[in-house]
Amino acid sequence: MAKTFNITPATMSYHINKLYGLGLIHVEQGEQNKLYLELDKERLTYLLSQIKDDLIK
């Protein structure tokens, strides 16, 4: 995935960990050390709503 975005694996890992920490993605271990990432759309919608509300205030 890092190659796709033309960034280092360390940078990719950093950002994935940030997204995971915010509850925006779920990570599942697959076969042969593959990781599967899933976006939590409900969590994203909630966080964006909170940001919007904060900006409007």
PAKEVEX-578875 format. One record per atom (N, C-alpha, C, O): residue number from 1; residue in one letter; x, y, z. Coordinates in steps of 0.1 Angstrom, whole numbers. Atoms other than C-alpha are relative to their C-alpha. Layout:
REM residues N
<num NUM	residu A	u X	v Y	w Z>
...
REM end
This chain:
REM residues 57
<num 1	residu M	u 8	v -12	w 0>
<num 1	residu M	u 0	v 0	w 0>
<num 1	residu M	u 9	v 13	w 0>
<num 1	residu M	u 5	v 23	w -6>
<num 2	residu A	u -9	v -12	w 0>
<num 2	residu A	u 29	v 24	w 7>
<num 2	residu A	u 5	v 3	w -14>
<num 2	residu A	u 6	v 15	w -17>
<num 3	residu K	u -5	v -2	w 13>
<num 3	residu K	u 41	v 19	w -28>
<num 3	residu K	u -11	v 7	w -8>
<num 3	residu K	u -8	v 16	w -17>
<num 4	residu T	u 11	v -6	w 8>
<num 4	residu T	u 7	v 29	w -42>
<num 4	residu T	u -1	v 15	w 3>
<num 4	residu T	u -4	v 23	w -6>
<num 5	residu F	u 1	v -14	w -4>
<num 5	residu F	u 8	v 62	w -23>
<num 5	residu F	u 14	v 7	w -1>
<num 5	residu F	u 15	v 18	w 3>
<num 6	residu N	u -13	v -5	w 1>
<num 6	residu N	u 45	v 66	w -29>
<num 6	residu N	u 6	v 6	w 13>
<num 6	residu N	u 12	v 17	w 13>
<num 7	residu I	u -5	v -3	w -13>
<num 7	residu I	u 54	v 68	w 8>
<num 7	residu I	u 8	v -11	w 6>
<num 7	residu I	u 6	v -23	w 1>
<num 8	residu T	u -8	v 11	w -6>
<num 8	residu T	u 77	v 48	w 30>
<num 8	residu T	u -10	v -9	w 8>
<num 8	residu T	u -20	v -4	w 13>
<num 9	residu P	u 8	v 9	w -8>
<num 9	residu P	u 63	v 18	w 49>
<num 9	residu P	u -2	v 6	w 14>
<num 9	residu P	u -12	v 5	w 21>
<num 10	residu A	u 1	v -6	w -14>
<num 10	residu A	u 71	v 37	w 82>
<num 10	residu A	u -11	v 11	w 0>
<num 10	residu A	u -18	v 12	w 10>
<num 11	residu T	u 10	v -11	w 1>
<num 11	residu T	u 50	v 67	w 71>
<num 11	residu T	u -14	v -6	w -1>
<num 11	residu T	u -24	v -1	w 5>
<num 12	residu M	u 13	v 7	w 1>
<num 12	residu M	u 21	v 43	w 61>
<num 12	residu M	u -4	v -5	w 13>
<num 12	residu M	u -16	v -4	w 17>
<num 13	residu S	u 3	v 5	w -13>
<num 13	residu S	u 23	v 26	w 94>
<num 13	residu S	u -4	v 11	w 10>
<num 13	residu S	u -13	v 9	w 18>
<num 14	residu Y	u 4	v -11	w -9>
<num 14	residu Y	u 22	v 59	w 113>
<num 14	residu Y	u -14	v 4	w -3>
<num 14	residu Y	u -21	v 6	w 7>
<num 15	residu H	u 13	v -5	w 3>
<num 15	residu H	u -9	v 70	w 95>
<num 15	residu H	u -11	v -10	w 3>
<num 15	residu H	u -22	v -7	w 7>
<num 16	residu I	u 10	v 10	w -3>
<num 16	residu I	u -27	v 37	w 98>
<num 16	residu I	u -2	v -1	w 15>
<num 16	residu I	u -13	v -2	w 20>
<num 17	residu N	u 2	v 0	w -15>
<num 17	residu N	u -20	v 37	w 136>
<num 17	residu N	u -8	v 12	w 4>
<num 17	residu N	u -16	v 11	w 14>
<num 18	residu K	u 8	v -11	w -4>
<num 18	residu K	u -34	v 72	w 138>
<num 18	residu K	u -15	v -2	w -3>
<num 18	residu K	u -24	v 1	w 6>
<num 19	residu L	u 14	v 3	w 3>
<num 19	residu L	u -66	v 62	w 120>
<num 19	residu L	u -6	v -11	w 9>
<num 19	residu L	u -18	v -10	w 13>
<num 20	residu Y	u 4	v 10	w -9>
<num 20	residu Y	u -68	v 31	w 141>
<num 20	residu Y	u -3	v 6	w 14>
<num 20	residu Y	u -13	v 2	w 20>
<num 21	residu G	u 2	v -6	w -13>
<num 21	residu G	u -64	v 51	w 173>
<num 21	residu G	u -13	v 9	w 1>
<num 21	residu G	u -18	v 10	w 12>
<num 22	residu L	u 12	v -8	w 1>
<num 22	residu L	u -93	v 74	w 162>
<num 22	residu L	u -12	v -9	w -2>
<num 22	residu L	u -24	v -4	w -2>
<num 23	residu G	u 12	v 9	w 2>
<num 23	residu G	u -115	v 43	w 156>
<num 23	residu G	u -5	v 1	w -14>
<num 23	residu G	u -16	v -4	w -16>
<num 24	residu L	u 5	v -2	w 14>
<num 24	residu L	u -117	v 51	w 119>
<num 24	residu L	u 2	v -12	w -9>
<num 24	residu L	u -5	v -14	w -19>
<num 25	residu I	u -2	v 12	w 7>
<num 25	residu I	u -104	v 18	w 107>
<num 25	residu I	u 1	v -12	w 9>
<num 25	residu I	u 5	v -11	w 21>
<num 26	residu H	u -1	v 13	w -7>
<num 26	residu H	u -106	v -18	w 118>
<num 26	residu H	u 11	v -8	w -8>
<num 26	residu H	u 10	v -8	w -21>
<num 27	residu V	u -11	v 7	w 7>
<num 27	residu V	u -76	v -40	w 110>
<num 27	residu V	u -2	v -15	w 3>
<num 27	residu V	u -4	v -19	w 15>
<num 28	residu E	u 1	v 15	w -2>
<num 28	residu E	u -79	v -78	w 105>
<num 28	residu E	u 13	v -6	w -6>
<num 28	residu E	u 17	v -3	w -17>
<num 29	residu Q	u -11	v 8	w 5>
<num 29	residu Q	u -50	v -102	w 101>
<num 29	residu Q	u -5	v -11	w -10>
<num 29	residu Q	u -14	v -18	w -6>
<num 30	residu G	u 4	v 10	w 9>
<num 30	residu G	u -53	v -123	w 70>
<num 30	residu G	u 11	v -11	w -1>
<num 30	residu G	u 20	v -12	w 7>
<num 31	residu E	u -10	v 10	w 3>
<num 31	residu E	u -33	v -152	w 56>
<num 31	residu E	u 13	v 6	w -5>
<num 31	residu E	u 13	v 16	w -11>
<num 32	residu Q	u -13	v -4	w 5>
<num 32	residu Q	u 4	v -149	w 49>
<num 32	residu Q	u 4	v 15	w 4>
<num 32	residu Q	u 9	v 22	w -4>
<num 33	residu N	u -3	v -14	w -6>
<num 33	residu N	u 8	v -117	w 71>
<num 33	residu N	u -7	v 11	w -7>
<num 33	residu N	u -2	v 23	w -7>
<num 34	residu K	u 8	v -11	w 6>
<num 34	residu K	u -17	v -97	w 50>
<num 34	residu K	u -9	v 6	w 10>
<num 34	residu K	u -15	v 0	w 19>
<num 35	residu L	u 9	v -8	w -9>
<num 35	residu L	u -36	v -70	w 68>
<num 35	residu L	u -11	v 5	w -9>
<num 35	residu L	u -9	v 10	w -20>
<num 36	residu Y	u 12	v -6	w 6>
<num 36	residu Y	u -71	v -60	w 58>
<num 36	residu Y	u -5	v 11	w 8>
<num 36	residu Y	u -8	v 10	w 20>
<num 37	residu L	u 5	v -12	w -7>
<num 37	residu L	u -83	v -25	w 66>
<num 37	residu L	u -14	v 3	w -4>
<num 37	residu L	u -17	v 2	w -16>
<num 38	residu E	u 14	v -3	w 3>
<num 38	residu E	u -119	v -15	w 68>
<num 38	residu E	u -3	v 14	w 6>
<num 38	residu E	u -1	v 16	w 18>
<num 39	residu L	u 4	v -13	w -5>
<num 39	residu L	u -131	v 21	w 71>
<num 39	residu L	u -13	v -1	w 8>
<num 39	residu L	u -23	v -7	w 3>
<num 40	residu D	u 12	v 0	w -8>
<num 40	residu D	u -157	v 26	w 98>
<num 40	residu D	u -8	v 13	w -4>
<num 40	residu D	u -5	v 24	w 1>
<num 41	residu K	u 7	v -11	w 6>
<num 41	residu K	u -181	v 49	w 79>
<num 41	residu K	u -8	v 8	w 10>
<num 41	residu K	u -9	v 20	w 10>
<num 42	residu E	u 8	v -7	w -11>
<num 42	residu E	u -203	v 56	w 109>
<num 42	residu E	u 9	v 8	w 9>
<num 42	residu E	u 5	v 19	w 12>
<num 43	residu R	u -9	v -8	w -8>
<num 43	residu R	u -174	v 67	w 130>
<num 43	residu R	u 5	v 12	w -7>
<num 43	residu R	u 6	v 23	w -1>
<num 44	residu L	u -5	v -11	w 8>
<num 44	residu L	u -161	v 89	w 102>
<num 44	residu L	u -11	v 11	w -1>
<num 44	residu L	u -8	v 23	w 1>
<num 45	residu T	u 11	v -9	w 1>
<num 45	residu T	u -195	v 105	w 98>
<num 45	residu T	u -2	v 7	w 13>
<num 45	residu T	u -4	v 19	w 14>
<num 46	residu Y	u 1	v -6	w -14>
<num 46	residu Y	u -197	v 111	w 136>
<num 46	residu Y	u 11	v 10	w 2>
<num 46	residu Y	u 8	v 21	w 6>
<num 47	residu L	u -11	v -9	w -2>
<num 47	residu L	u -163	v 127	w 137>
<num 47	residu L	u -1	v 12	w -8>
<num 47	residu L	u 2	v 24	w -4>
<num 48	residu L	u 1	v -11	w 9>
<num 48	residu L	u -169	v 149	w 107>
<num 48	residu L	u -12	v 9	w 5>
<num 48	residu L	u -11	v 21	w 4>
<num 49	residu S	u 11	v -8	w -5>
<num 49	residu S	u -202	v 160	w 123>
<num 49	residu S	u 5	v 8	w 12>
<num 49	residu S	u 1	v 20	w 14>
<num 50	residu Q	u -5	v -7	w -11>
<num 50	residu Q	u -184	v 169	w 155>
<num 50	residu Q	u 9	v 12	w -4>
<num 50	residu Q	u 9	v 23	w 2>
<num 51	residu I	u -9	v -10	w 5>
<num 51	residu I	u -158	v 189	w 136>
<num 51	residu I	u -8	v 12	w -6>
<num 51	residu I	u -6	v 23	w -3>
<num 52	residu K	u 9	v -10	w 5>
<num 52	residu K	u -185	v 207	w 117>
<num 52	residu K	u -7	v 8	w 11>
<num 52	residu K	u -7	v 21	w 10>
<num 53	residu D	u 7	v -8	w -11>
<num 53	residu D	u -204	v 216	w 149>
<num 53	residu D	u 10	v 9	w 7>
<num 53	residu D	u 7	v 20	w 11>
<num 54	residu D	u -10	v -9	w -6>
<num 54	residu D	u -171	v 229	w 164>
<num 54	residu D	u 3	v 12	w -8>
<num 54	residu D	u 5	v 23	w -3>
<num 55	residu L	u -3	v -11	w 9>
<num 55	residu L	u -165	v 251	w 134>
<num 55	residu L	u -11	v 10	w 0>
<num 55	residu L	u -8	v 22	w -2>
<num 56	residu I	u 12	v -8	w 1>
<num 56	residu I	u -200	v 265	w 134>
<num 56	residu I	u -1	v 9	w 13>
<num 56	residu I	u -6	v 20	w 12>
<num 57	residu K	u 1	v -7	w -13>
<num 57	residu K	u -198	v 275	w 171>
<num 57	residu K	u 7	v 13	w 0>
<num 57	residu K	u 7	v 20	w 11>
REM end
